[in-house]
């Protein structure tokens, strides 16, 4: 069987990630084969690689060109420029992608921009939708300097919300304001943002004490969407304060469950259109060749940059 290059777990490599060889994809009838041009890194998949077996091929985000259209006639045609989402295995030269997870790209959207959209962009888009009509409502985004947080600020502002960013370091305040934050709270805990609340919608990727504090800041009928735990997965909160708020809700969000009812293809097309129109500008902090995947992933784990890291897949 023909072999292609891919990013694989290598225990001896930086961040346990390096290029290796895997069999070429064998798509089913509802999958298109994409020649990958760019990928982006997310903390979740890089963390997963730290415990995965040697030889595992990770990766969620990809952008490239359809090399072989799906046999069932669904999805983009051969030659189409696309962005796509996979539950694993996106970091390879050629990838079989379900057509429900592919969207065509406008000509003026680069592969680098597109590669940032699947996990970070869709998470922000679908999490914000949990709050319903945000026009004139107050939204708190914790972990606002990260990839999904940056998208949440930008999309929340586009949705008409009053958006508050919570960042840990003062030097991240200008980044949050550039992304669209109306207010920026700086601190290790959510209490730093209490003065800007209460909040109709909270998007939390931090977990731990931040989430516990944030739950007490919900407005009546408010919703907290929890989609990460970069600080801690254990949370303690005052349940009496929570239920006395009245109608407050917590939604446990994992993207690969959400796309079962809201296909990635639909959300990705919306995001790509916003980028094409100039209304959404993904913040790419690091661009490099995928041969540098290990060092770049190590920087991500060490919080060496904010925003998104995009790697270009050489032919």
Helices and strands as residue ranges (DSSP letters): E 3-9, G 14-16, E 17-23, E 31-41, H 43-49, E 61-68, E 81-85, E 94-98, G 99-101, E 102-104, H 111-115, I 117-121, H 122-129, E 138-141, H 147-158, E 162-167, G 170-172, H 173-178, E 183-186, G 190-196, E 199-204, H 208-214, G 215-217, E 218-226, H 239-245, E 249-252, H 255-258, H 264-276, E 284-289, G 290-292, H 293-301, E 308-312
